[in-house]
Amino acid sequence: MTPSAAPASRRERPAKPALTKEGIIDAAMAIVTDPDGPNLTLRRLAEQLDTGPASLYVYIRNITELNALLLDRLLADLDVSWSPSEPWRPRLHRALLDYSVLLARYPALARTALLVWPDGPSYLDLLELLMRLLEKAGVEDAVAVRSVDLLLQFATASAVEWSGRSQAGEQDLDDLGATLAAADGTRHPTLVRVGADAFLSGDPDERHGWVIDALLDGVLAARRP
């Protein structure tokens, strides 16, 4: 009879690296940025870190706080510099477009950003930039704070739309064109008169810029709430 191998002592196993908040965010970011990976949950994250979900609560309260930290980590890649010698309006356009493009690269985080605001200094840097630009435009603070919220809501929704269309099997503009082309002349006379092409014209950057300008024109004309 062949003697069975002696069980390995736990003391001989390499020690697991200590958990840290930064390490948890690193591991979570690796999950959400993997296009073929599973959805982020605390259980999956704990498995990735070779620990139990309860251990994570020492560093984060819940999945919402984790997502807020992940969004802030992502925003660290944004350029938030600005010289007052640069006109405020083009710089604001660029800031919002860069934000949308960055989020659109990560569909899971883009969808999260509709419901969760980032938590950390990178988010505050973005808010600071937008507030300074609106101050330069002559917008008073009470209007500016609501305007920043509105502008970021649009930029986030754009990112979700762009990232969603990049997913296999999602709708594209041809589907919208077919829907519009099916308008009935009696029931939808205005749609028939305008035509489907009017709804589909312009590339994404041009359409994004037009909406930002329309919002800014409204901001500049807005009264103090």
Summary of the structure (lengths in Angstrom):
residues: 225
radius of gyration: 23.9
end to end distance: 87.0
largest distance: 90.7
contacts: 589
relative contact order: 0.10
helix: 63%
strand: 0%
